[in-house]
Amino acid sequence: MKVVVIGGTGLIGSKLVEKLAEQGHEAVAASPRTGVNTLTGEGLAEVLRGAQVVVDVSNSPSFERAAVLEFFETSTGNLLAAEAAAGVGHHVALSVVGTERMPDNGYFAAKIAQERLIEKSPIPYSLVHATQFFEFVRGIADEATTGGEVHIAPVLFRPVAGDDVAAEVGRVAVGTPLNGRTELAGPEQFRMDEFFREALAALDDPREVVTDEHARYFGSELTERSLVPADGATLGRIRYSDWAAR
């Protein structure tokens, strides 16, 4: 089938396009780099012609509260309208585990707004909620750094490899629409502060990880289970230690 991947030149999108092509599907990477802009609508009608499935793994270039909300509302609105006109039968979007638990977080609030637009659309859909990617470990540490200290809350943390995310999104994309969500997490559960202490040490990063119950995660204070899925989530296969060793 023809699957258009919005954000198809990014971290997850490029992996997804490759995996779908290996399975014999016509996987098309769509992004501003390939002449498709969901904010302006440029190139959408052309790229969606003949598509059965659209997968949206795009992301906002800015995480500022107003900017990220505008990105997801405008982009998703344009995309859904173009899909309806093209007769697309399945819309898949990648989101984040725990969005509904932290509505005070600007990014998560924007993802909730995106999901509501998808749910209200007449197009059958599937939502894949994933935990934090291994690839974002250093970025999360940078966001939590004050001076030479990385302040991390002692909460549950279950990161997942980008390859596992792409595999799960691809599996969902070529299946029957869920008209709901599925959750994905890594195969191992950690305490977040201990994970970052070991991960940064392995990277020869000199910053000290400080256990801080009130440490904020991109502006939000966390509870014990803010970042981990409910029971029954799909688990990835790649362990962090194996990924880091590669």
C-alpha positions as YAML, in Angstrom:
chain: A
units: angstrom
residues:
- id: 1
  name: MET
  ca: [0.00, 0.00, 0.00]
- id: 2
  name: LYS
  ca: [1.03, 3.64, -0.34]
- id: 3
  name: VAL
  ca: [1.94, 5.12, 3.04]
- id: 4
  name: VAL
  ca: [2.83, 8.81, 3.28]
- id: 5
  name: VAL
  ca: [5.02, 9.63, 6.27]
- id: 6
  name: ILE
  ca: [4.72, 13.25, 7.39]
- id: 7
  name: GLY
  ca: [8.04, 14.10, 9.01]
- id: 8
  name: GLY
  ca: [9.54, 11.31, 6.95]
- id: 9
  name: THR
  ca: [13.04, 12.76, 6.89]
- id: 10
  name: GLY
  ca: [13.35, 13.03, 10.68]
- id: 11
  name: LEU
  ca: [14.60, 10.61, 13.35]
- id: 12
  name: ILE
  ca: [11.59, 8.30, 13.50]
- id: 13
  name: GLY
  ca: [10.23, 9.09, 10.05]
- id: 14
  name: SER
  ca: [13.37, 8.06, 8.19]
- id: 15
  name: LYS
  ca: [13.51, 4.77, 10.08]
- id: 16
  name: LEU
  ca: [9.81, 4.18, 9.39]
- id: 17
  name: VAL
  ca: [10.12, 4.84, 5.66]
- id: 18
  name: GLU
  ca: [12.98, 2.35, 5.46]
- id: 19
  name: LYS
  ca: [11.11, -0.35, 7.40]
- id: 20
  name: LEU
  ca: [7.93, 0.03, 5.34]
- id: 21
  name: ALA
  ca: [9.88, -0.11, 2.08]
- id: 22
  name: GLU
  ca: [11.58, -3.31, 3.24]
- id: 23
  name: GLN
  ca: [8.10, -4.80, 3.69]
- id: 24
  name: GLY
  ca: [7.20, -3.97, 0.10]
- id: 25
  name: HIS
  ca: [5.05, -0.88, 0.71]
- id: 26
  name: GLU
  ca: [5.33, 2.37, -1.22]
- id: 27
  name: ALA
  ca: [6.62, 4.55, 1.60]
- id: 28
  name: VAL
  ca: [6.85, 8.25, 0.78]
- id: 29
  name: ALA
  ca: [8.81, 10.65, 2.98]
- id: 30
  name: ALA
  ca: [7.01, 13.99, 3.19]
- id: 31
  name: SER
  ca: [8.55, 17.04, 4.84]
- id: 32
  name: PRO
  ca: [9.54, 20.60, 3.92]
- id: 33
  name: ARG
  ca: [12.79, 19.07, 2.70]
- id: 34
  name: THR
  ca: [10.85, 17.10, 0.07]
- id: 35
  name: GLY
  ca: [8.52, 19.97, -0.85]
- id: 36
  name: VAL
  ca: [5.62, 19.15, 1.49]
- id: 37
  name: ASN
  ca: [4.65, 21.71, 4.13]
- id: 38
  name: THR
  ca: [1.70, 20.91, 6.37]
- id: 39
  name: LEU
  ca: [1.65, 24.42, 7.83]
- id: 40
  name: THR
  ca: [1.03, 26.06, 4.45]
- id: 41
  name: GLY
  ca: [-0.52, 23.08, 2.67]
- id: 42
  name: GLU
  ca: [2.17, 23.14, 0.00]
- id: 43
  name: GLY
  ca: [2.51, 19.80, -1.78]
- id: 44
  name: LEU
  ca: [-0.10, 17.99, 0.33]
- id: 45
  name: ALA
  ca: [-2.64, 17.24, -2.39]
- id: 46
  name: GLU
  ca: [0.05, 15.88, -4.70]
- id: 47
  name: VAL
  ca: [1.79, 13.63, -2.17]
- id: 48
  name: LEU
  ca: [-1.49, 12.20, -0.81]
- id: 49
  name: ARG
  ca: [-2.82, 11.19, -4.22]
- id: 50
  name: GLY
  ca: [-3.44, 7.44, -4.11]
- id: 51
  name: ALA
  ca: [-2.37, 7.06, -0.46]
- id: 52
  name: GLN
  ca: [-4.16, 4.55, 1.75]
- id: 53
  name: VAL
  ca: [-2.41, 5.56, 4.99]
- id: 54
  name: VAL
  ca: [-0.87, 8.73, 6.38]
- id: 55
  name: VAL
  ca: [1.50, 8.57, 9.34]
- id: 56
  name: ASP
  ca: [2.28, 11.83, 11.15]
- id: 57
  name: VAL
  ca: [5.56, 11.78, 13.07]
- id: 58
  name: SER
  ca: [6.30, 15.47, 12.49]
- id: 59
  name: ASN
  ca: [7.32, 17.78, 15.31]
- id: 60
  name: SER
  ca: [7.23, 21.47, 16.07]
- id: 61
  name: PRO
  ca: [10.46, 23.42, 15.51]
- id: 62
  name: SER
  ca: [9.68, 25.41, 18.68]
- id: 63
  name: PHE
  ca: [8.54, 24.10, 22.07]
- id: 64
  name: GLU
  ca: [7.34, 27.53, 23.25]
- id: 65
  name: ARG
  ca: [3.76, 27.06, 24.45]
- id: 66
  name: ALA
  ca: [1.92, 29.21, 21.88]
- id: 67
  name: ALA
  ca: [4.18, 28.17, 18.99]
- id: 68
  name: VAL
  ca: [3.88, 24.45, 19.57]
- id: 69
  name: LEU
  ca: [0.10, 24.66, 19.93]
- id: 70
  name: GLU
  ca: [-0.18, 26.62, 16.70]
- id: 71
  name: PHE
  ca: [2.04, 24.10, 14.92]
- id: 72
  name: PHE
  ca: [0.06, 21.01, 15.87]
- id: 73
  name: GLU
  ca: [-3.37, 22.59, 15.40]
- id: 74
  name: THR
  ca: [-2.54, 24.14, 12.01]
- id: 75
  name: SER
  ca: [-0.53, 21.21, 10.69]
- id: 76
  name: THR
  ca: [-3.02, 18.57, 11.78]
- id: 77
  name: GLY
  ca: [-6.01, 20.57, 10.54]
- id: 78
  name: ASN
  ca: [-4.47, 21.00, 7.09]
- id: 79
  name: LEU
  ca: [-3.40, 17.38, 6.95]
- id: 80
  name: LEU
  ca: [-6.79, 15.95, 7.91]
- id: 81
  name: ALA
  ca: [-8.58, 18.15, 5.39]
- id: 82
  name: ALA
  ca: [-6.21, 17.05, 2.62]
- id: 83
  name: GLU
  ca: [-6.61, 13.40, 3.63]
- id: 84
  name: ALA
  ca: [-10.41, 13.66, 3.48]
- id: 85
  name: ALA
  ca: [-10.18, 15.13, -0.02]
- id: 86
  name: ALA
  ca: [-7.78, 12.39, -1.12]
- id: 87
  name: GLY
  ca: [-9.83, 9.54, 0.36]
- id: 88
  name: VAL
  ca: [-7.16, 8.37, 2.81]
- id: 89
  name: GLY
  ca: [-8.49, 5.52, 4.95]
- id: 90
  name: HIS
  ca: [-6.18, 5.52, 7.99]
- id: 91
  name: HIS
  ca: [-4.48, 8.35, 9.90]
- id: 92
  name: VAL
  ca: [-1.73, 7.37, 12.34]
- id: 93
  name: ALA
  ca: [-0.11, 9.83, 14.75]
- id: 94
  name: LEU
  ca: [2.81, 9.42, 17.13]
- id: 95
  name: SER
  ca: [2.27, 10.95, 20.57]
- id: 96
  name: VAL
  ca: [3.72, 10.70, 24.07]
- id: 97
  name: VAL
  ca: [2.85, 8.48, 27.04]
- id: 98
  name: GLY
  ca: [1.40, 10.60, 29.84]
- id: 99
  name: THR
  ca: [0.12, 13.59, 27.83]
- id: 100
  name: GLU
  ca: [-3.15, 13.68, 29.76]
- id: 101
  name: ARG
  ca: [-1.36, 13.60, 33.13]
- id: 102
  name: MET
  ca: [0.49, 16.88, 32.57]
- id: 103
  name: PRO
  ca: [-1.89, 19.37, 30.91]
- id: 104
  name: ASP
  ca: [0.15, 22.21, 32.45]
- id: 105
  name: ASN
  ca: [3.00, 21.22, 30.12]
- id: 106
  name: GLY
  ca: [2.80, 23.32, 26.95]
- id: 107
  name: TYR
  ca: [4.07, 20.58, 24.64]
- id: 108
  name: PHE
  ca: [1.77, 17.94, 26.10]
- id: 109
  name: ALA
  ca: [-1.20, 20.33, 25.92]
- id: 110
  name: ALA
  ca: [-0.47, 20.81, 22.21]
- id: 111
  name: LYS
  ca: [-0.32, 17.05, 21.65]
- id: 112
  name: ILE
  ca: [-3.70, 16.70, 23.42]
- id: 113
  name: ALA
  ca: [-5.13, 19.35, 21.07]
- id: 114
  name: GLN
  ca: [-3.71, 17.42, 18.10]
- id: 115
  name: GLU
  ca: [-5.30, 14.18, 19.28]
- id: 116
  name: ARG
  ca: [-8.70, 15.83, 19.75]
- id: 117
  name: LEU
  ca: [-8.66, 17.04, 16.15]
- id: 118
  name: ILE
  ca: [-7.83, 13.52, 14.99]
- id: 119
  name: GLU
  ca: [-10.56, 11.95, 17.13]
- id: 120
  name: LYS
  ca: [-13.18, 14.38, 15.78]
- id: 121
  name: SER
  ca: [-12.22, 13.75, 12.17]
- id: 122
  name: PRO
  ca: [-14.26, 11.23, 10.14]
- id: 123
  name: ILE
  ca: [-11.02, 9.51, 9.08]
- id: 124
  name: PRO
  ca: [-10.31, 6.20, 10.90]
- id: 125
  name: TYR
  ca: [-7.25, 6.67, 13.09]
- id: 126
  name: SER
  ca: [-4.67, 5.13, 15.40]
- id: 127
  name: LEU
  ca: [-2.61, 6.89, 18.08]
- id: 128
  name: VAL
  ca: [0.71, 5.46, 19.20]
- id: 129
  name: HIS
  ca: [1.85, 6.81, 22.56]
- id: 130
  name: ALA
  ca: [5.56, 6.17, 23.15]
- id: 131
  name: THR
  ca: [7.83, 6.87, 26.10]
- id: 132
  name: GLN
  ca: [11.01, 8.95, 25.80]
- id: 133
  name: PHE
  ca: [13.48, 7.84, 23.13]
- id: 134
  name: PHE
  ca: [17.02, 6.69, 23.95]
- id: 135
  name: GLU
  ca: [18.17, 9.26, 21.40]
- id: 136
  name: PHE
  ca: [16.87, 12.09, 23.63]
- id: 137
  name: VAL
  ca: [18.78, 11.16, 26.79]
- id: 138
  name: ARG
  ca: [21.39, 13.88, 26.46]
- id: 139
  name: GLY
  ca: [18.77, 16.48, 25.52]
- id: 140
  name: ILE
  ca: [16.66, 15.65, 28.59]
- id: 141
  name: ALA
  ca: [19.77, 15.99, 30.76]
- id: 142
  name: ASP
  ca: [20.59, 19.34, 29.16]
- id: 143
  name: GLU
  ca: [17.09, 20.65, 29.89]
- id: 144
  name: ALA
  ca: [17.42, 19.57, 33.54]
- id: 145
  name: THR
  ca: [20.85, 21.14, 34.06]
- id: 146
  name: THR
  ca: [21.50, 24.07, 36.38]
- id: 147
  name: GLY
  ca: [25.15, 25.00, 36.60]
- id: 148
  name: GLY
  ca: [27.01, 21.70, 36.63]
- id: 149
  name: GLU
  ca: [24.13, 19.75, 38.18]
- id: 150
  name: VAL
  ca: [21.41, 17.72, 36.48]
- id: 151
  name: HIS
  ca: [18.29, 17.75, 38.67]
- id: 152
  name: ILE
  ca: [16.22, 14.60, 38.09]
- id: 153
  name: ALA
  ca: [13.16, 13.37, 39.98]
- id: 154
  name: PRO
  ca: [13.21, 9.84, 41.47]
- id: 155
  name: VAL
  ca: [10.24, 8.64, 39.41]
- id: 156
  name: LEU
  ca: [9.68, 5.66, 37.13]
- id: 157
  name: PHE
  ca: [11.25, 5.90, 33.68]
- id: 158
  name: ARG
  ca: [10.98, 3.46, 30.77]
- id: 159
  name: PRO
  ca: [12.71, 4.88, 27.67]
- id: 160
  name: VAL
  ca: [12.56, 3.16, 24.29]
- id: 161
  name: ALA
  ca: [14.78, 2.91, 21.21]
- id: 162
  name: GLY
  ca: [13.84, 4.90, 18.12]
- id: 163
  name: ASP
  ca: [14.06, 1.70, 16.06]
- id: 164
  name: ASP
  ca: [11.43, 0.08, 18.27]
- id: 165
  name: VAL
  ca: [9.20, 3.15, 17.92]
- id: 166
  name: ALA
  ca: [9.45, 3.03, 14.13]
- id: 167
  name: ALA
  ca: [8.70, -0.71, 14.12]
- id: 168
  name: GLU
  ca: [5.58, -0.29, 16.26]
- id: 169
  name: VAL
  ca: [4.28, 2.69, 14.30]
- id: 170
  name: GLY
  ca: [4.83, 0.73, 11.09]
- id: 171
  name: ARG
  ca: [2.97, -2.28, 12.46]
- id: 172
  name: VAL
  ca: [0.00, -0.13, 13.44]
- id: 173
  name: ALA
  ca: [0.04, 1.78, 10.15]
- id: 174
  name: VAL
  ca: [-0.48, -1.28, 7.95]
- id: 175
  name: GLY
  ca: [-3.08, -2.79, 10.28]
- id: 176
  name: THR
  ca: [-6.74, -2.09, 10.93]
- id: 177
  name: PRO
  ca: [-7.36, 1.39, 12.40]
- id: 178
  name: LEU
  ca: [-7.66, 1.26, 16.19]
- id: 179
  name: ASN
  ca: [-9.88, 4.33, 16.54]
- id: 180
  name: GLY
  ca: [-8.05, 4.62, 19.84]
- id: 181
  name: ARG
  ca: [-4.53, 4.41, 21.21]
- id: 182
  name: THR
  ca: [-1.81, 1.92, 21.94]
- id: 183
  name: GLU
  ca: [1.18, 2.49, 24.24]
- id: 184
  name: LEU
  ca: [4.83, 1.59, 23.70]
- id: 185
  name: ALA
  ca: [7.70, 1.55, 26.20]
- id: 186
  name: GLY
  ca: [11.18, 0.13, 26.52]
- id: 187
  name: PRO
  ca: [11.79, -3.40, 27.85]
- id: 188
  name: GLU
  ca: [13.36, -2.13, 31.11]
- id: 189
  name: GLN
  ca: [12.03, 0.12, 33.86]
- id: 190
  name: PHE
  ca: [14.37, 2.37, 35.81]
- id: 191
  name: ARG
  ca: [14.27, 5.03, 38.47]
- id: 192
  name: MET
  ca: [14.84, 8.16, 36.45]
- id: 193
  name: ASP
  ca: [17.57, 9.73, 38.58]
- id: 194
  name: GLU
  ca: [19.53, 6.47, 38.77]
- id: 195
  name: PHE
  ca: [19.20, 5.95, 35.01]
- id: 196
  name: PHE
  ca: [20.64, 9.37, 34.22]
- id: 197
  name: ARG
  ca: [23.41, 8.99, 36.78]
- id: 198
  name: GLU
  ca: [24.60, 5.80, 35.08]
- id: 199
  name: ALA
  ca: [23.93, 6.96, 31.52]
- id: 200
  name: LEU
  ca: [25.88, 10.22, 31.87]
- id: 201
  name: ALA
  ca: [28.74, 8.44, 33.60]
- id: 202
  name: ALA
  ca: [28.92, 6.00, 30.69]
- id: 203
  name: LEU
  ca: [29.12, 8.98, 28.32]
- id: 204
  name: ASP
  ca: [32.01, 10.43, 30.39]
- id: 205
  name: ASP
  ca: [29.75, 13.40, 31.12]
- id: 206
  name: PRO
  ca: [31.15, 15.19, 34.21]
- id: 207
  name: ARG
  ca: [27.83, 16.65, 35.34]
- id: 208
  name: GLU
  ca: [26.51, 15.52, 38.72]
- id: 209
  name: VAL
  ca: [23.01, 14.06, 38.76]
- id: 210
  name: VAL
  ca: [21.11, 15.37, 41.79]
- id: 211
  name: THR
  ca: [18.06, 13.49, 43.04]
- id: 212
  name: ASP
  ca: [15.37, 16.15, 43.42]
- id: 213
  name: GLU
  ca: [11.74, 15.26, 44.16]
- id: 214
  name: HIS
  ca: [10.63, 18.63, 42.81]
- id: 215
  name: ALA
  ca: [12.77, 18.61, 39.68]
- id: 216
  name: ARG
  ca: [10.74, 19.65, 36.66]
- id: 217
  name: TYR
  ca: [10.54, 17.78, 33.39]
- id: 218
  name: PHE
  ca: [10.32, 20.43, 30.66]
- id: 219
  name: GLY
  ca: [8.43, 22.66, 33.09]
- id: 220
  name: SER
  ca: [6.24, 20.07, 34.81]
- id: 221
  name: GLU
  ca: [6.66, 18.45, 38.22]
- id: 222
  name: LEU
  ca: [6.36, 14.68, 37.98]
- id: 223
  name: THR
  ca: [4.51, 12.04, 39.97]
- id: 224
  name: GLU
  ca: [5.73, 8.45, 40.31]
- id: 225
  name: ARG
  ca: [4.01, 7.23, 37.12]
- id: 226
  name: SER
  ca: [3.82, 10.40, 34.99]
- id: 227
  name: LEU
  ca: [6.13, 9.05, 32.28]
- id: 228
  name: VAL
  ca: [5.35, 5.34, 32.19]
- id: 229
  name: PRO
  ca: [2.45, 3.51, 30.53]
- id: 230
  name: ALA
  ca: [-0.36, 1.53, 32.07]
- id: 231
  name: ASP
  ca: [-0.19, -2.26, 32.30]
- id: 232
  name: GLY
  ca: [-0.53, -4.00, 28.96]
- id: 233
  name: ALA
  ca: [1.69, -1.66, 26.93]
- id: 234
  name: THR
  ca: [3.71, -3.04, 24.04]
- id: 235
  name: LEU
  ca: [7.37, -3.35, 25.02]
- id: 236
  name: GLY
  ca: [10.32, -2.73, 22.72]
- id: 237
  name: ARG
  ca: [13.07, -5.31, 22.29]
- id: 238
  name: ILE
  ca: [16.20, -3.16, 22.46]
- id: 239
  name: ARG
  ca: [17.82, -2.64, 25.88]
- id: 240
  name: TYR
  ca: [19.45, 0.70, 26.60]
- id: 241
  name: SER
  ca: [22.83, -0.83, 27.35]
- id: 242
  name: ASP
  ca: [22.85, -2.64, 24.01]
- id: 243
  name: TRP
  ca: [21.78, 0.51, 22.16]
- id: 244
  name: ALA
  ca: [24.43, 2.62, 23.89]
- id: 245
  name: ALA
  ca: [27.12, 0.03, 23.11]
- id: 246
  name: ARG
  ca: [26.34, 0.33, 19.39]
...
